[in-house]
Amino acid sequence: MTMAEKILSRAAGREARAGDTVVAKVDRLMGHEGFRLAGMVLEEAGIERLWDPDRIVIVLDHAVPAPDEASAQGHAVIRKQVEKYGIQTFYDTRGGISHQVMCEKGHVAPGELILGTDSHSTMYGALGAAGTGIGFTETAYVCATGTLWFTVPETIVVEFEPERAKRSLPKLLRTAADRRRAHALLEWTEQQTGLEDRQRKLAAELRAMLPVAVGRGNAAVTGNGRRKARARA
């Protein structure tokens, strides 16, 4: 099984393969300023208690310091929402950048399913978790139920030739990223093979770059729900 299949199988409580649709239990939810809109949906729906406030992390980081009155008011609304719903893990302004806070403060662990109100939540893959961004209505649903449905993604296997990788791993990783459009990276997950321990460490550090890469190229279908791309120096 691929990494994506394993994580979503655990979260769904059943075996899941690429292309399957599952309802999965969420391990952690990260919200930034966008959480304000999710809170409004919860209030409109009459939701008074969240599924598990201890699994929700709020970080104010996108409008810091508040550049205008509207942003400052938005921060004030979120503070009230945090208090109302009993969310204990709250990083106010100056708490740090949301994704770095999630990783550095121990809110991400290998094998977990983590969602966030930001498209760069895929960064959690650098720590062996499954991460993706969601909208404010989906965020409200997760807050209320602790679950969300997913289609298990295909996996792109990027094979690096060890001898070449020793000389120019950063260039290889960047090339692999540039050969796939950003939207494709939202639909497919990625696993690297053919790397030694030292190279894997660097790959993990650079993997967070891949979700925001934009470029041209394609990958050949190999079978078993996988797509294969080869990067050369």
N, C-alpha and C positions, 0 to 999 in steps of 0.2 A: 504494500500500500504506500501511496505517497504521503508526504507530511500533511498536506491539506486533508486527505482522506482520513488519516489517523486522528487528527484533532477534531474534525467535525463528527467522526464516528463516536468518539468519546462524549462530545457535547450533546449529541443526539440520542445517545444510548442504544445505538444500533449500527451495524455495518453500513457505511456509506461510500459509494464510489463516484468517480467523476461523472457529472451529469445528473446525479440524484438530487432531489429536493428534500431537505430535512428541516425540522424544527429543532433548533439547538439551544441549549442553556448557555447563557453568557456568563463568563467568569468575572469580567470587569467592564465598567463603562466609564469612559473619560468624557467630560464635557468642558468646553471653554465658554466664551461669551455666547455661543449659540445655544447653550442650555436654557437661556432665558425664554426662547421660543418654545422649547419642549415643555418648560414649566407652565407656560400659558395654555398649552394643549391639555396638560394634566388638570389644570384648574377648570377649564371648560368642560372636561369630561367628568368632573367631580371626584377625581382620584385624590384621596387624602393620605394614603399610605403607600410607600414605594415597596417594591419587591424585596429589596435588601439594601438599605442605605449604606451599609459598610462596604458594598462592592461598587460604589459610585465615587469617582474622583473628579472634583471640580477644580479647574485651574484657570484663573483669569490672566490671559497673556496676549491677546490680540490687539487690545486697545489700551496699552499701558505706557506711560500714564494716559489717562483719558484725554483724547485730543479735543473733545467738545462736550457740551452739556449732555447731549443725548447718550454718549458713551458712558459718562459718569452716572447717569440715571439708570442705564442698563446694568452697570455693576451693582448699584444699590438694590435693584430688583432681584438679581441673582443672590445677593447676600440674604435677602429675606426668604427666598426659595430654599436656600441651603438650611436656614434655621427652621423653616416650616416642616421640611421633610426629614430633618434629623440627619443630614449628611455630615459625617464627622471629618472626612478627608477633604479639606477645602484649602486650596492655596490661593490666597488673595493676591492682589496686584503686587508685583515684585517677588512672587513666589518662584518664578522661573518659567521657562518655555515648556508648554504642556507635555510634549513627547519626551523631552529630556527629563522632566520631573517624573513622568511615569516610569521610565527606565532606571533612573538613578535612585529613586526613592523606594524601589522594590515593589512597584505595582504591576510589574510584568514578569511572568515566569514561563519557562518552556512548556509547550503543550497546551497553554491556555487559549481561550477564545476571547479577544478583547476588542471592543467597539469604541469608536470615538466620534465626536461631532466635528471631525476634520479629516479631509481626504488623505493626509499624510499619516494617518493611524496605521498604515501598512508598515511603518517603521518598526513596529514591534516584532516583525519577522526576524529582525537582526538578533533577537534574543530567543528565537525558537518558538515564538507564539504565533497565532494567527490573528492578524489585526486588519481592520478595514474601517473606512469612514461611513457614517450613515447620516440621514437627514433628521430634522427636528421631530417630525411625526414618528419616525422609527425610534428615535431616542425616547420619546414619550412612551411608546409601546414597551420598550425594553425596561424602562423605569417601573412600569406597572406590572409587567409579567415576568421579567427576567429571561425572556426567550425572544427569538427572531428566526424567520425562515431564511434558508440559504440554498443556493444551487451549488453543489460541490464543484469547485473549479478544476479545469485541466491543469496540468503541470508542465512547465517548460524545463527540460533538462539541459543545462548548459555544461558541456564537457570541455575542460581545459587540458591541453597537453602539458603534463608536468614540466618537461624540460623547457618549454617556452614560457610557462607560467613563472618559473623561477626568475626569469630575467625581466619580465614585464607584466606582472599580475595586475597592477592598477590599470594599465592600458587595456588589458584583456577584459577586465570587468567593465570598464567604461564602454568599450566596443560592444560588448554584449548588451549593455543597457541601451546604447544608441540605435541598435538594430531593431528595437521594438517600440512602437508608438506608446505614448502614455496610457491611452485607453485600454490597450491590450494588457498592460501590467495590472490594471484594475480587475481584469477578468481571469487572469492566469496567475498561478503561484510559481515560484522558482526554487530549484534545488541545484546546487553546484556539486560536481563530482570531479574526481581526478586531482584533488588538492591535498598536499601534505599538511600536517598540523600547523606549521608556521604560516602557510598560505591560507589555511582555513580561518585563522585568527584575523588576518588582514581582510579576508573576504567578508567576515562577519561585520567588521568595522565599516566596510564600504557598501554593504548590502542595502543600508538605509538610503543610499543615493539612488538606487534603481527605480523606486516608484515614481520619481519626478523626472526621469529621463525621457526625452522626446527625440525621435529620429525616424529614419526610414529603414526598411528591410523586411524580412519575413522569416518564418521558421517552418521547417518541413515536418509534416505529420509522420510519426513513426509507429503509432499504435498504442494500445493499452491506455488510451486517454491521455497520452503525453505528446508534447511537441518538442522537437529537438533543434537546438541551434548550436553551431560550432563557432568558437571564437579563436582566431589565430593572431599571433603577433605580427 
